[in-house]
Amino acid sequence: MRAFAPLPLIAALVLAALPAAAQQAPFQQWQAVITERDEARFIAIPQVRDRARELAESYGQMDQLETLRALLDSPAQPLDAAALPGTWPCRTFTLAATPGHREDLKIHNWFTCRIAETPDGLTFEKLTGSWRTAGWLYAETPFSRVYLGAKSDPGAARLTAYGENSSSNEVAVLEQVGPGHYRMMFGADPEGSRFTVLDIDAQGR
């Protein structure tokens, strides 16, 4: 595992509930923060996406597939980082990532996500729904940001920090696919059975 550097507390931060020793801020390079296991998950995102997409095409309903294709097939555009902060509608797509773990393509209801600008970079948090995740967005390329975060149980007394519990770690790539429209493609779950995409619509549904 890569070494984690301790960082100071940051006031008025989306992740203020995290323990100070576990906070990681984007003025570090994400490569210095990510674990080797999660780096492998990150690198594999395109392959997992293509495999999950192929499986979904074999059993998904046509209307769901059209929605999925519109999200996944849209080319990444130059990312307007200044437009990212805000509280936006978001919805989750879950797909099976391996044939032995069949799961129908599911497009979940719209919930609420927030991207916040802090003195040390951008934070991301999914605020509502049964799946909660929060972490940092690290600069990567003009077309993408890398998300390192962790999932937490709804109603938990505090949010889990990336690196605090390896089973809770989450890694994703954030891309812009239209004006005010973004997708976050997550690395496969630890079992390698599920692929998750988050659809963020800052223009409203």
VEXDO-545841 format. One record per residue (C-alpha): residue number from 1; residue in one letter; x, y, z. Coordinates in pm, 1 decimal, m for minus. Example, Ala and Ser with C-alpha at 12.3 -4.5 7.8 and 13.67 -1.06 7.14 Angstrom:
2
<gunu nr="1" rest="A" xx="1230.0" yy="m450.0" zz="780.0"/>
<gunu nr="2" rest="S" xx="1367.0" yy="m106.0" zz="714.0"/>
This chain:
205
<gunu nr="1" rest="M" xx="0.0" yy="0.0" zz="0.0"/>
<gunu nr="2" rest="R" xx="120.4" yy="350.5" zz="m72.8"/>
<gunu nr="3" rest="A" xx="198.1" yy="575.4" zz="221.0"/>
<gunu nr="4" rest="F" xx="m68.0" yy="821.9" zz="334.8"/>
<gunu nr="5" rest="A" xx="37.6" yy="1174.6" zz="429.9"/>
<gunu nr="6" rest="P" xx="m146.0" yy="1337.0" zz="724.5"/>
<gunu nr="7" rest="L" xx="m320.4" yy="1663.1" zz="640.3"/>
<gunu nr="8" rest="P" xx="m455.2" yy="1951.6" zz="851.7"/>
<gunu nr="9" rest="L" xx="m820.3" yy="1994.9" zz="933.0"/>
<gunu nr="10" rest="I" xx="m1015.4" yy="2204.4" zz="682.5"/>
<gunu nr="11" rest="A" xx="m1301.8" yy="2419.1" zz="808.3"/>
<gunu nr="12" rest="A" xx="m1646.6" yy="2420.7" zz="647.5"/>
<gunu nr="13" rest="L" xx="m1564.1" yy="2114.4" zz="439.9"/>
<gunu nr="14" rest="V" xx="m1808.0" yy="1858.6" zz="307.1"/>
<gunu nr="15" rest="L" xx="m1590.7" yy="1596.9" zz="472.3"/>
<gunu nr="16" rest="A" xx="m1562.7" yy="1776.1" zz="804.5"/>
<gunu nr="17" rest="A" xx="m1704.1" yy="1468.9" zz="977.8"/>
<gunu nr="18" rest="L" xx="m1398.6" yy="1264.7" zz="881.0"/>
<gunu nr="19" rest="P" xx="m1117.2" yy="1206.7" zz="1127.5"/>
<gunu nr="20" rest="A" xx="m830.0" yy="1446.4" zz="1058.9"/>
<gunu nr="21" rest="A" xx="m568.6" yy="1176.3" zz="1016.1"/>
<gunu nr="22" rest="A" xx="m766.9" yy="1014.6" zz="736.9"/>
<gunu nr="23" rest="Q" xx="m837.0" yy="1322.7" zz="526.4"/>
<gunu nr="24" rest="Q" xx="m660.8" yy="1342.2" zz="190.7"/>
<gunu nr="25" rest="A" xx="m660.5" yy="1668.1" zz="m7.1"/>
<gunu nr="26" rest="P" xx="m614.7" yy="1708.8" zz="m381.9"/>
<gunu nr="27" rest="F" xx="m307.4" yy="1929.3" zz="m359.1"/>
<gunu nr="28" rest="Q" xx="m143.6" yy="1586.3" zz="m346.1"/>
<gunu nr="29" rest="Q" xx="m119.4" yy="1381.3" zz="m663.8"/>
<gunu nr="30" rest="W" xx="m380.9" yy="1106.3" zz="m655.2"/>
<gunu nr="31" rest="Q" xx="m109.1" yy="854.0" zz="m739.8"/>
<gunu nr="32" rest="A" xx="50.6" yy="930.1" zz="m402.1"/>
<gunu nr="33" rest="V" xx="m273.8" yy="855.8" zz="m218.3"/>
<gunu nr="34" rest="I" xx="m431.9" yy="559.6" zz="m395.0"/>
<gunu nr="35" rest="T" xx="m362.1" yy="206.0" zz="m278.1"/>
<gunu nr="36" rest="E" xx="m215.7" yy="m45.4" zz="m521.2"/>
<gunu nr="37" rest="R" xx="m537.6" yy="m245.2" zz="m512.9"/>
<gunu nr="38" rest="D" xx="m749.6" yy="57.3" zz="m599.6"/>
<gunu nr="39" rest="E" xx="m505.3" yy="169.9" zz="m866.7"/>
<gunu nr="40" rest="A" xx="m560.0" yy="m164.0" zz="m1037.3"/>
<gunu nr="41" rest="R" xx="m936.5" yy="m110.4" zz="m1010.9"/>
<gunu nr="42" rest="F" xx="m897.8" yy="236.7" zz="m1162.0"/>
<gunu nr="43" rest="I" xx="m686.2" yy="116.1" zz="m1453.4"/>
<gunu nr="44" rest="A" xx="m939.4" yy="m158.3" zz="m1525.6"/>
<gunu nr="45" rest="I" xx="m1241.8" yy="75.3" zz="m1547.2"/>
<gunu nr="46" rest="P" xx="m1252.3" yy="81.8" zz="m1932.8"/>
<gunu nr="47" rest="Q" xx="m1234.0" yy="m298.8" zz="m1952.9"/>
<gunu nr="48" rest="V" xx="m1495.0" yy="m347.3" zz="m1679.5"/>
<gunu nr="49" rest="R" xx="m1720.8" yy="m90.1" zz="m1849.2"/>
<gunu nr="50" rest="D" xx="m1701.0" yy="m269.3" zz="m2183.7"/>
<gunu nr="51" rest="R" xx="m1762.6" yy="m610.9" zz="m2027.3"/>
<gunu nr="52" rest="A" xx="m2058.7" yy="m486.2" zz="m1823.6"/>
<gunu nr="53" rest="R" xx="m2198.5" yy="m305.6" zz="m2127.5"/>
<gunu nr="54" rest="E" xx="m2179.8" yy="m626.2" zz="m2332.7"/>
<gunu nr="55" rest="L" xx="m2361.3" yy="m821.9" zz="m2061.5"/>
<gunu nr="56" rest="A" xx="m2628.9" yy="m553.5" zz="m2028.8"/>
<gunu nr="57" rest="E" xx="m2691.4" yy="m559.8" zz="m2403.1"/>
<gunu nr="58" rest="S" xx="m2774.3" yy="m929.7" zz="m2374.3"/>
<gunu nr="59" rest="Y" xx="m3048.1" yy="m897.9" zz="m2112.7"/>
<gunu nr="60" rest="G" xx="m3136.7" yy="m531.1" zz="m2054.7"/>
<gunu nr="61" rest="Q" xx="m3470.4" yy="m380.2" zz="m2147.9"/>
<gunu nr="62" rest="M" xx="m3463.7" yy="m165.4" zz="m2460.2"/>
<gunu nr="63" rest="D" xx="m3563.7" yy="161.8" zz="m2292.8"/>
<gunu nr="64" rest="Q" xx="m3300.0" yy="111.5" zz="m2022.6"/>
<gunu nr="65" rest="L" xx="m3036.9" yy="24.3" zz="m2281.0"/>
<gunu nr="66" rest="E" xx="m3106.4" yy="341.0" zz="m2475.8"/>
<gunu nr="67" rest="T" xx="m3057.1" yy="546.7" zz="m2160.5"/>
<gunu nr="68" rest="L" xx="m2737.4" yy="358.1" zz="m2076.9"/>
<gunu nr="69" rest="R" xx="m2599.1" yy="398.0" zz="m2428.2"/>
<gunu nr="70" rest="A" xx="m2665.8" yy="771.8" zz="m2425.1"/>
<gunu nr="71" rest="L" xx="m2461.0" yy="804.6" zz="m2105.7"/>
<gunu nr="72" rest="L" xx="m2173.2" yy="568.7" zz="m2189.3"/>
<gunu nr="73" rest="D" xx="m2140.1" yy="649.0" zz="m2559.4"/>
<gunu nr="74" rest="S" xx="m2118.6" yy="1025.4" zz="m2518.3"/>
<gunu nr="75" rest="P" xx="m1755.5" yy="1131.7" zz="m2577.5"/>
<gunu nr="76" rest="A" xx="m1575.3" yy="1301.2" zz="m2292.4"/>
<gunu nr="77" rest="Q" xx="m1551.4" yy="1677.9" zz="m2334.2"/>
<gunu nr="78" rest="P" xx="m1303.4" yy="1925.4" zz="m2186.3"/>
<gunu nr="79" rest="L" xx="m1397.0" yy="1945.6" zz="m1820.5"/>
<gunu nr="80" rest="D" xx="m1521.7" yy="2284.7" zz="m1702.0"/>
<gunu nr="81" rest="A" xx="m1397.8" yy="2259.1" zz="m1343.4"/>
<gunu nr="82" rest="A" xx="m1538.0" yy="2601.1" zz="m1251.8"/>
<gunu nr="83" rest="A" xx="m1890.8" yy="2478.6" zz="m1324.4"/>
<gunu nr="84" rest="L" xx="m1863.3" yy="2163.6" zz="m1112.4"/>
<gunu nr="85" rest="P" xx="m1944.0" yy="2302.0" zz="m763.0"/>
<gunu nr="86" rest="G" xx="m2308.3" yy="2281.2" zz="m667.1"/>
<gunu nr="87" rest="T" xx="m2582.8" yy="2049.4" zz="m546.2"/>
<gunu nr="88" rest="W" xx="m2709.6" yy="1843.0" zz="m835.9"/>
<gunu nr="89" rest="P" xx="m2956.2" yy="1565.1" zz="m922.5"/>
<gunu nr="90" rest="C" xx="m2781.6" yy="1231.2" zz="m969.7"/>
<gunu nr="91" rest="R" xx="m2884.9" yy="874.6" zz="m1038.9"/>
<gunu nr="92" rest="T" xx="m2704.6" yy="542.1" zz="m1025.4"/>
<gunu nr="93" rest="F" xx="m2674.9" yy="277.5" zz="m1295.6"/>
<gunu nr="94" rest="T" xx="m2570.1" yy="m70.2" zz="m1174.3"/>
<gunu nr="95" rest="L" xx="m2463.7" yy="m347.4" zz="m1411.4"/>
<gunu nr="96" rest="A" xx="m2327.5" yy="m698.3" zz="m1373.0"/>
<gunu nr="97" rest="A" xx="m1953.8" yy="m705.8" zz="m1440.9"/>
<gunu nr="98" rest="T" xx="m1907.8" yy="m1083.1" zz="m1475.6"/>
<gunu nr="99" rest="P" xx="m2131.2" yy="m1351.2" zz="m1630.7"/>
<gunu nr="100" rest="G" xx="m2132.6" yy="m1547.7" zz="m1305.2"/>
<gunu nr="101" rest="H" xx="m2285.4" yy="m1255.0" zz="m1116.6"/>
<gunu nr="102" rest="R" xx="m2581.8" yy="m1174.4" zz="m1333.3"/>
<gunu nr="103" rest="E" xx="m2776.0" yy="m871.7" zz="m1226.7"/>
<gunu nr="104" rest="D" xx="m3031.5" yy="m694.6" zz="m1438.2"/>
<gunu nr="105" rest="L" xx="m2937.6" yy="m347.0" zz="m1548.5"/>
<gunu nr="106" rest="K" xx="m3085.4" yy="m113.2" zz="m1290.3"/>
<gunu nr="107" rest="I" xx="m3138.3" yy="259.5" zz="m1328.5"/>
<gunu nr="108" rest="H" xx="m3216.4" yy="395.4" zz="m985.0"/>
<gunu nr="109" rest="N" xx="m3421.9" yy="698.3" zz="m886.2"/>
<gunu nr="110" rest="W" xx="m3279.2" yy="1047.4" zz="m885.0"/>
<gunu nr="111" rest="F" xx="m3107.5" yy="1147.6" zz="m563.5"/>
<gunu nr="112" rest="T" xx="m2885.6" yy="1438.8" zz="m461.9"/>
<gunu nr="113" rest="C" xx="m2510.2" yy="1482.0" zz="m501.1"/>
<gunu nr="114" rest="R" xx="m2290.3" yy="1774.4" zz="m405.9"/>
<gunu nr="115" rest="I" xx="m1957.7" yy="1896.1" zz="m539.2"/>
<gunu nr="116" rest="A" xx="m1800.2" yy="2154.6" zz="m310.8"/>
<gunu nr="117" rest="E" xx="m1506.0" yy="2385.4" zz="m367.3"/>
<gunu nr="118" rest="T" xx="m1266.3" yy="2410.2" zz="m73.8"/>
<gunu nr="119" rest="P" xx="m929.9" yy="2586.2" zz="m30.0"/>
<gunu nr="120" rest="D" xx="m763.4" yy="2253.4" zz="m105.9"/>
<gunu nr="121" rest="G" xx="m970.0" yy="2131.3" zz="m399.7"/>
<gunu nr="122" rest="L" xx="m1303.9" yy="1976.3" zz="m487.2"/>
<gunu nr="123" rest="T" xx="m1497.2" yy="1731.2" zz="m274.1"/>
<gunu nr="124" rest="F" xx="m1779.8" yy="1503.8" zz="m386.3"/>
<gunu nr="125" rest="E" xx="m2060.8" yy="1356.4" zz="m178.6"/>
<gunu nr="126" rest="K" xx="m2372.2" yy="1158.1" zz="m262.5"/>
<gunu nr="127" rest="L" xx="m2609.7" yy="1298.0" zz="m3.5"/>
<gunu nr="128" rest="T" xx="m2921.2" yy="1082.3" zz="m32.8"/>
<gunu nr="129" rest="G" xx="m3017.2" yy="724.9" zz="m110.7"/>
<gunu nr="130" rest="S" xx="m2905.7" yy="393.3" zz="38.0"/>
<gunu nr="131" rest="W" xx="m2560.9" yy="417.5" zz="m122.9"/>
<gunu nr="132" rest="R" xx="m2362.6" yy="704.9" zz="27.7"/>
<gunu nr="133" rest="T" xx="m2012.2" yy="797.3" zz="m82.5"/>
<gunu nr="134" rest="A" xx="m1784.8" yy="1094.5" zz="m15.6"/>
<gunu nr="135" rest="G" xx="m1429.2" yy="1189.1" zz="m103.5"/>
<gunu nr="136" rest="W" xx="m1199.7" yy="1408.1" zz="m310.9"/>
<gunu nr="137" rest="L" xx="m1182.1" yy="1486.5" zz="m683.6"/>
<gunu nr="138" rest="Y" xx="m821.7" yy="1500.2" zz="m803.1"/>
<gunu nr="139" rest="A" xx="m705.6" yy="1670.5" zz="m1121.4"/>
<gunu nr="140" rest="E" xx="m605.7" yy="1415.6" zz="m1385.5"/>
<gunu nr="141" rest="T" xx="m636.7" yy="1535.7" zz="m1746.9"/>
<gunu nr="142" rest="P" xx="m821.6" yy="1826.1" zz="m1917.0"/>
<gunu nr="143" rest="F" xx="m1101.5" yy="1573.1" zz="m1970.1"/>
<gunu nr="144" rest="S" xx="m1122.8" yy="1399.9" zz="m1632.7"/>
<gunu nr="145" rest="R" xx="m1089.6" yy="1399.6" zz="m1256.7"/>
<gunu nr="146" rest="V" xx="m1007.7" yy="1102.2" zz="m1039.2"/>
<gunu nr="147" rest="Y" xx="m1236.5" yy="1033.7" zz="m743.0"/>
<gunu nr="148" rest="L" xx="m1099.7" yy="870.9" zz="m429.1"/>
<gunu nr="149" rest="G" xx="m1365.3" yy="827.5" zz="m165.0"/>
<gunu nr="150" rest="A" xx="m1538.0" yy="579.2" zz="60.0"/>
<gunu nr="151" rest="K" xx="m1887.6" yy="450.5" zz="110.4"/>
<gunu nr="152" rest="S" xx="m2069.4" yy="501.1" zz="439.1"/>
<gunu nr="153" rest="D" xx="m2393.9" yy="370.3" zz="582.1"/>
<gunu nr="154" rest="P" xx="m2686.2" yy="614.7" zz="569.7"/>
<gunu nr="155" rest="G" xx="m2725.9" yy="781.7" zz="905.3"/>
<gunu nr="156" rest="A" xx="m2372.3" yy="699.3" zz="1015.1"/>
<gunu nr="157" rest="A" xx="m2236.3" yy="927.7" zz="1288.2"/>
<gunu nr="158" rest="R" xx="m1950.0" yy="1026.0" zz="1060.5"/>
<gunu nr="159" rest="L" xx="m1838.2" yy="961.8" zz="704.1"/>
<gunu nr="160" rest="T" xx="m1577.5" yy="698.6" zz="628.4"/>
<gunu nr="161" rest="A" xx="m1252.1" yy="833.2" zz="484.4"/>
<gunu nr="162" rest="Y" xx="m1065.6" yy="687.4" zz="189.7"/>
<gunu nr="163" rest="G" xx="m795.7" yy="453.6" zz="321.0"/>
<gunu nr="164" rest="E" xx="m963.3" yy="406.7" zz="658.3"/>
<gunu nr="165" rest="N" xx="m1116.7" yy="73.3" zz="561.2"/>
<gunu nr="166" rest="S" xx="m1004.2" yy="m92.8" zz="239.2"/>
<gunu nr="167" rest="S" xx="m1341.8" yy="m261.5" zz="190.3"/>
<gunu nr="168" rest="S" xx="m1508.6" yy="81.9" zz="184.8"/>
<gunu nr="169" rest="N" xx="m1268.1" yy="246.3" zz="m61.0"/>
<gunu nr="170" rest="E" xx="m1413.1" yy="369.5" zz="m388.5"/>
<gunu nr="171" rest="V" xx="m1236.8" yy="493.5" zz="m699.6"/>
<gunu nr="172" rest="A" xx="m1392.5" yy="650.6" zz="m1008.4"/>
<gunu nr="173" rest="V" xx="m1327.2" yy="873.4" zz="m1305.5"/>
<gunu nr="174" rest="L" xx="m1541.5" yy="1185.4" zz="m1354.9"/>
<gunu nr="175" rest="E" xx="m1599.1" yy="1307.5" zz="m1711.5"/>
<gunu nr="176" rest="Q" xx="m1814.2" yy="1576.4" zz="m1869.1"/>
<gunu nr="177" rest="V" xx="m2045.5" yy="1451.3" zz="m2143.3"/>
<gunu nr="178" rest="G" xx="m2245.5" yy="1768.5" zz="m2211.8"/>
<gunu nr="179" rest="P" xx="m2319.3" yy="2113.5" zz="m2072.1"/>
<gunu nr="180" rest="G" xx="m2367.4" yy="2058.6" zz="m1700.1"/>
<gunu nr="181" rest="H" xx="m2380.1" yy="1682.1" zz="m1755.9"/>
<gunu nr="182" rest="Y" xx="m2126.7" yy="1444.3" zz="m1602.1"/>
<gunu nr="183" rest="R" xx="m2069.2" yy="1073.7" zz="m1553.7"/>
<gunu nr="184" rest="M" xx="m1869.7" yy="900.9" zz="m1281.9"/>
<gunu nr="185" rest="M" xx="m1758.1" yy="549.4" zz="m1370.8"/>
<gunu nr="186" rest="F" xx="m1654.8" yy="349.7" zz="m1065.9"/>
<gunu nr="187" rest="G" xx="m1406.5" yy="69.7" zz="m1038.2"/>
<gunu nr="188" rest="A" xx="m1566.6" yy="m271.4" zz="m996.5"/>
<gunu nr="189" rest="D" xx="m1665.3" yy="m367.4" zz="m645.4"/>
<gunu nr="190" rest="P" xx="m1409.9" yy="m575.7" zz="m449.1"/>
<gunu nr="191" rest="E" xx="m1574.3" yy="m897.6" zz="m569.3"/>
<gunu nr="192" rest="G" xx="m1548.2" yy="m776.9" zz="m929.1"/>
<gunu nr="193" rest="S" xx="m1915.3" yy="m852.3" zz="m983.5"/>
<gunu nr="194" rest="R" xx="m2070.9" yy="m508.9" zz="m1032.2"/>
<gunu nr="195" rest="F" xx="m2004.2" yy="m195.0" zz="m1234.8"/>
<gunu nr="196" rest="T" xx="m2155.3" yy="135.5" zz="m1123.9"/>
<gunu nr="197" rest="V" xx="m2202.8" yy="459.3" zz="m1316.4"/>
<gunu nr="198" rest="L" xx="m2331.9" yy="780.8" zz="m1162.9"/>
<gunu nr="199" rest="D" xx="m2522.2" yy="1020.2" zz="m1389.6"/>
<gunu nr="200" rest="I" xx="m2495.6" yy="1381.1" zz="m1265.5"/>
<gunu nr="201" rest="D" xx="m2723.8" yy="1635.0" zz="m1432.3"/>
<gunu nr="202" rest="A" xx="m2641.8" yy="1989.8" zz="m1325.5"/>
<gunu nr="203" rest="Q" xx="m2887.4" yy="2125.7" zz="m1583.9"/>
<gunu nr="204" rest="G" xx="m3184.2" yy="1959.9" zz="m1417.7"/>
<gunu nr="205" rest="R" xx="m3372.9" yy="1653.2" zz="m1529.6"/>
